[in-house]
Amino acid sequence: MAEITLQGNPIHTSGELPQVGSRAPDFTLVDKDLNDVSLGDFQGVRKVLSIVPSLDTDVCAASAKRFNADIAGRDDVVVLNVSADLPFAQGRFCQAEGVDRVKTLSMMRSRDFARDYGVLLVDGPLAGIAARAVLVLDADDTILHAQLVPEITQEPDYDAALAHLS
């Protein structure tokens, strides 16, 4: 269990992020077309897992837009934005904000992803959704970078994550 804060107040996650150097756990999440997708569906390219509570917040929206801009023109990287938002809401956000490179994935059918990645919030007002975290995986799903953002209202360290994509 990890402790982070929400506006300075302690809250806890279900576990710890997977360690750098380990293989990322497989997952089943829901894409914009309501299809189940797994980590294996993105085999062969580097991946940024941008895990956020909800795209309906300023910080989560900023993260999606920042990663979208940072990977523009790159075919060797996919950004997977994971949240508890319904795919319909994720789609509306992407359309309204011009986010066309980030793939949104929803935890709507299960919180297993959040548990397996150690980011499920277990207490506080946001219990049941994910903490903010970023993982960078190589093409074979080995974790190159992992950050659990210590204050959920803050943005992740984009530069540290993106450094692993060059």
Secondary structure, DSSP 8 states (H G I E B T S, - for coil): --EEEETTEEEEBSS----TTSB----EEE-TTS-EEEGGGGTTSEEEEEE-S-TTSHHHHHHHHHHHHHTTT-SSEEEEEEESS-HHHHHHHHHHHT--SEEEEE-TT-SHHHHHTT-BB-SSTTTTSB--EEEEE-TT-BEEEEEE-SBTTS---HHHHHGGG-
